[in-house]
C-alpha cells in the first residue's frame, strides 16, 4: 500500500507540473498573439486587428459616423411650356415639379457648422441636413468656393457631434482610410481602403454642369486641385462626406470619383483637410475666400510633359514646377522670378507638382510672405515673395497676347464651318505654331473655339471680354476639332 501511495503521489505531482507547464506555454503564446494584434500604419497610427486578421476600424467608424450628415437639396423647376398638347390630352397637371438632390456633409463644430461640396448645394433653393439619429434641420448657406468645390452651411443646433481634425500634410501613400457618407441614397455608410496617391489633379473643377452653362464669373477662376486619391469605395452621394484616418481624424472631404460608368470603379478623390480649414475659416471671418496669388504660369498637368519637350527639356530632369511665365506686376515679378525657373519648395516643404504648389499657395492670404526654393540654370537659390490679392492679379490678356501664348492665330468662323457644325458663333484657328501650346496639346489648325470661360465667342474682341470675367489666371476653352470632336481644356496662366 505504501508503494501504491508513493506512485499515486508521483502521478499527481507529474500531472500538476504538466498542467503548470501547459499554462505557462499557453500564456506565452497568448501574449505573443496579443502583441501581433497591432498593425503600425504611416504616421504612427495604430489600428487593432479583428478575428479574421484584417485591420479593425470599429472604433474609428463609431466616433466619425454620428458627425457625418445627409445633405438634401431642393431646386426650383422650370415651368412647362403653356398649352402642351400631350399634357392636355392625358389631363396631366401642367405645373413645375421641384427637383431634389442628395449628398453628404461633415459637422466641424458643435454649434452647427457643416462642411460639404459646392456642387452638392450649388443653386439649391433649400438645404436640409439630416443626422444619423434622424434629427433634421434647415441649413443656411454661409459661403461657397467653386475653385476648391467647398461650401459651408450652418444649422441651429447645440452640442452636436463633431469630427476631430487631422493633418493632411502628414498623410502618406499606403495609409489606411475610411470614407463615410450617404452613397446611392443609402443611410450612413462606411467603406475602407488606402491612400493610393496624393496631389492629384483631375481637371474636374470649374466645369459647366451637364445640360447647362456654368456661371461665367466662376468658370475662369483658378481651380485648386490637389486631391488625396483613395481606393475606398466612393459613389454618388458620398460627395461632401468624410475621409478619415485609422484614428478617426478627418483628413479630407470626399469630392469625386474616376469612373466610366458613373459609379465606383476603384478611385475616389478628397480635398485635403488643411486646405479645407483655411477656406472654412475665411467663410466664417469674411463670408468669402481671401486668397493670395503668386503670379506665375505653369503647364497644365495633362500636357506638362509635351510642353516641356517642346521647350527642349527632358521632363525627367524637372524636379519641381517649371515656370512658363511671370505675370507683370505680380509678387513673383517683383521678387525676380523668371521664365525657366523651377520651383522646388515652398516654406521649406518640397513640391513636386503644380497641384502641390497651387494648394500651398491657396492656403495663403494677400500680403503673406512665402519662401521659395528655386533652381535657375542649375544653381539653387532661395527667394522671398510677398503674395498679392485677387484685385491685383486679374487676367488682362489682349487677343494678340493670347495668340502668342497659345501658339496659334485666329480668324472669323467661315460660313462652311457654320453650316457643317450648325454653329452661329465661334472663332476659327487659322494656324498653329510648331512647339506652341496648341501644338503640344494636339489641337490642330481648323479647330473651332466656341467658348472661352463659359462665354460664347465670335471674335478676338469676344475672347478679350471673356477673359475679363476671370478673377485669377485660368482660361477655360471649349471647342470642336476639324473631325467634329468636342474638347475642353483649362489653360493655366498662373498660380
N, C-alpha and C positions, 0 to 999 in steps of 0.2 A: 504493500500500500504506500510505504514511504517513497519507493521509487516511482510509483504511479503519480504521486503528488508532485514530485520534482519535475517529472515530464510535463504535467499539466501547467506548472508554473512557468517552465521554459517556453511552452507554447504560447501562453498568454503574453509573456514579455516580447516574444518574437512578433506576435500579432500587433501589440502596441507600437513597437518600433517601426513595423511596416506601415501602419496607418499614419504615424507621425511623419515618416519619410514621404509617403504619397502626398500628404497635406503640404509639406514643405515644397515639394516639386510643383504641386498644383498652384500654390501661392506664387512661386517664381514665374510660372507660365502665365498666370493671370495678370501679374504686374507687367510682364513683357507685352502681353496683348493690349493692356490698357495704355502703355506707353506708345504702342503702334497706332492708337486711335487718334492721333493728332497729325493733321496734314498742314504743313507750313506753306503758306502762299506768299506771293510777292508783297513786299511792304511789311512783312512780319505778321500778317493777319493769319488767324488760325480758325479752321472750321472742324467740327467733330466729324467722325466717320460713323455712318449708320451700320446696321447689322449686315447689310449687303456689301459693305466695303466701299461705298461711294460717299463723297462729301455730303454732310447733313446740314441743310440750310434752314432747319425748322426755326431756330431762334431768330435768324436774320429776317425770315419771312414774317414771323409773328410781330416783330417790332415795326416793320415797314407797312404792312398791308393796311392797318387801320388808318394811316395817313395818306393813302393814295385813293383819290376820289373819282367818281364817274362824272364827266362834264357833258351835259346835254344841252344842245343849242337849238334855237328856233329861228327860222328865216322866213321873211315875208315873201309870199309867192306873187308872181306877176299875174295880173288879171287876164283871163282868157279873152280872145277876140269876141266882140259882141256879135250876136246873131249867128253863132256857129251852127250850121245845119245838122251836124252829127249830134251835138248836144240836144238840139230842138227835136230831132227825130225820135230819140230814145228817152226824152224827158229828163235828161241828166241835168243836175244843178250847174249853172254857169257861174261858179264862184271860185275864187282862188283858194287853194289848199296849201297852208304853210308847210315848208319843208323842214325836216329835222336832221340833226347831226349828232354824232357821238364821239367822245374822246376821253382822255384821262387827265388828271391833274395831281399835283403834289402839294400838300399843306406844309408850309415852311414856317408858320408862326401860329401860336395857339389862339390868337385873336382873329384868325380867318384869312390871312394872305395865302393865295394858292397860285402856283406856277403851272402854266400849260403852254401849248404851242400857239403861235399866232394863227396858223392855218386851222386850228380847231375852233377858234372863236371869231375869225375874220368875217365881218359883215353880218354877224348874228344879231337879231333883234331882241333876243332874250337868252340869258345863260342861267342854267340850273346846275347846281352841284349836289350830288347825292353821295353820302358817306357809306362805307360798308355796313354800318349799323342801321341803314335806311333813313337816317336824318337827311332832310332835304332843305336847301337854302337857295334863294335867289342871289345871283352874283353880280357885282358891279365891276365893269372893266376899269382898271387903274391905268394900264399902259400896254402898248404892244410895239414890237420891233421886227418888221419884216426881214431886216438884214441878218438877224440871228434866229428868226422864227420863234421868238419867245413872247409870252404875254403874261401879265399879272392881273388876277381878279381878286375881289375881296368879298367875303360873306360876313354877315353879322352873327358870329359865333364866339363862344368863350370856352377856354380850356379844351381846345380841340387837339387831337393827337398830331404830333409833328415828326417829320423825318429829320434825323440828325445829318449835318453836313459832313462830307468827306473832302478829299483833296484830289482833284482830277489830275494835277501835275504829277502826283506820286503813283498813279495807276500804271501798271505795267502789262505788256502783252503777255498773255497766258494766264492772267489772274482770273479767278472765278468771279462771276457776277450773276445777279438776279434781275430780271425785268418784271416789273409789277404794273398792271394796268387792267383795262377793260376791253380786251380784243373781241372783235366779231360779235358785239352786243352781249357778250357773256358777263357774268359777275366777276368780281375781283379775281385775277388770275396771276399766278407766279410761274415763271419759267427760268431755267438756269442755263448758263453757258460760260464761255470765257471771253476775255477781251482779245479779239483777233487782230486788231490794228489800232493805231492812234493817228491823229492828224489827217483824217480822210477828208477830201473834198470831192463831192459827187455831183456838183452842178445842179442842185435841186431847188435852192432858194431863189426868191425873186423871179419865179417863172409865172406867166399868166396861167390862171386856173383853167381847167378843161371846160370848154364850152363858153368861155368868156374872156374878157380882156383884163389884164392886171391894172392896178392903179398906176398910171404913168409916173406919178410923183414918187412911187416906191420902186418901180421896176429897175430904174437905173442905179439904185443905191448899191454900195459895196456889200456883197453877201459875205458873211463871216462863216466859213465852213471849215471846221477843224474837228470833225466828228470822232467820237470813240466808236469803233466798229466792234460788234459782238455777234456771236452765233447763238445767243439766247433767242428763243423764238419770239419775234415781234410781228404783230399782224395789224391790219386796220382797226383802229380803236385804241391801240396802245399809245398813240401819239399823245404826248404830254405827260406820260407816266414816268415812273422812277426806274433808273438803272442804279443798283446799289451793289456795294462790295460784300464780301462774306461776313463782315461785321454789321451789316445793315445800314451803312452810311451812304448817303446819296452821292454818286459820282457823276451822274448825267441825267438829262431829260430826253427820253426816247422820242425820236422825231420821224424817222424814215426807214424804209426797207428797200433793198435792192432785189427786184423781182420782175420777172417777165409775165407773171400770172396775176399780180396784184395782191398775193398773199405770201406768207413766209416761204423762202426758198434757201435760207442759210445765212443771210447777212442783214443786220439791223444797225442803225446809227443813232447816236445820242449826243446832245450838246453837252460839252464839259461843264461841270458844276461851277468851276471857278469863273468861267465867263458868265454863266447864269447869275451868279451872285452879284457881279458888277452891274449887269443890266437891271436886275430887280432893285438894287439899291438906288439906281438912277430913277426908276419909276417912282419909288417911294419919296425920294427927295425932290425931284424936279418935274415928275409927270411925263418925262421923255428921256431918251438916252443922250447923254453928253459923251461924245467920242473924240479923242484926239486923232489926228491924221499925220502920217509920216511924210507923204508926198513923193513916193517912188512908184514906178510901174515895174511889173514883173510878168513873166509868161503865165498864162493860164495853165493849170496842172495838166489838162488834157493834151495840150500841144507844146508843152515845155521842151521836151526832147527835140522835136522838129525845129523849133525856133533856135535852140542853142546850136544845133547842127548847121542851120542856115547862117549863123554868125561865125561858123568855123570853130565851134567849141565842142569838145567831147563832153557829153553830159556826165560821164563817169568821173570827170575831173572837177565837177562843181559840187563842193561840199557846203551847201548853204543855199541862199536865194540870190539868183542872178538879177541884177538891176538893169532893166532895159532903158529906163529914162528917169529923169528927175523933174518934178513939176516946178516951174519958176515961182519964186516967192514962198515956197513951202519950207517947213522946218528942215527937211533933208537938203534943200538947196542952200539954205543959209549955213548949214553945218558943213557944206563942201562935199556932199556925196556926188558921185559921178556915174555915168553910164559905164557898165562893165564891172562895177564893184560887186563883190559877193558878200552879202550879209551872212555871217556865220553864228552870231549870237546876239542876244538882247538882255541886258542887265545880268550878264554872267551865265545865262541859260542858253545852251546850244540850240540852234534852229536848223532843221534840215530841209524844210519845205516852206513854200509861200503860205500854205494853210496854217502852219505853226506861227509864222511871223504875223499874219493877219490877226490871229487870235490874241497874241501877246499885245499887239498894238491896240486892239479893240478893248482891252481892259484898262486903257489909259484915258486920261482926261486932257482937254486942251490946256496947254501950259505945263504939262508934266515933262520932265526931262528923262530921256532914256539913253543908256549907254550901249552903243552898237559896236560889235566886233566885226571888222571888215577885212577882206582880203583884196588888195589892189596891186595888180602887176606882180603877184606872187609874194607880196610883203604884207604882214599883219599890222593892223593899226586899230586903235580904239577912238570912237567919235561920239561926242555927246550931242544929242539932238533934242531941241525943245519942240514938242508937238503943237500943231496949230489946230484951230477949231474948224467946224464944218463950214462956217461962213467964209473962211479964208482959203478953202480948198475946193470950192465949187469948180466943176469942169467947164471951161470956156474954150472949147476947141473949135476953131473955124473949119469950114468944109475942106479947104486945101490941106490944113494940118491933119485932118482925119485921113485924107487920101494918102499922105506921106506915111502916117503911122500904120495904116492897113496895107500899104503896098499895092494900091490899086487906083485906077481912075474911073470916074463915073460919068454917066450921060443920062438924059431923059429916057424913059421907057419907050422902046419902039412900038409902033402900032401892032406889028406882027406878034410881039410878045404879049401884048394886052389881049389880042384875040386868042392866042394859043392857050394861055393860062387863065383867061376870063378875069383879068385884073383891070381895075380902074385907077390903080396907083402903083408906085414902085420906082426904084432907081436902078438903072442898068449898069452892071460892072463892065466897063468897056475894055480895060486892060488890067492884067495882073503882073506885078513886077516880080522877077525871079528872086527868090530868097526872102520876099516880104511876108507879112503875117498871113495874108490870104493864101499865098503860095504854100506856106508851111502848113496851114490848116487844111489844104486840099480844096480850096474854093476857087473854081476856075473862072476865066473870063466868060461872059454870057450869063452869069448869075444875076438874079434879081433881088435887090434888098427891098423888102416890103414894109418892115417896121424897124424903128430904132427906139429903144427904151419904151416899147409898147405903143408908140405912136406911128400912124401911117405916114409914109414919106413918098414924095414925088419929085423932089429936087434937093440940091445941096443945101438950099435955104431951109427946107423942112428938116434936114438932118441936123443942122445947127440949132434949130429951135427945139428939136427933140433932145439934144444933148443938154440944153439949158435946164431941163427938169431934173437932171441928175444931181443929187445933193453931194455926191462924192466923186467916185472915179471909176465906176463900172459902166460900160456900154453894152447893152444887150441888142443883138442884131438878129432879126428874123428874115429868112429869105427862101428862095427857090433856086436850085441849081439848074443848069441847062437841060438835064434829063427829067426835070419835074419833081425832084426830090426836095421836100421841105427840110429846112435845118434851122437850128437855133444855137447861138453860142454867145457867151459873155466875154467881152474883151476888157481885161483889167488895165485901167490907166494908172492905178496906184493903190497904196495901202494907207 
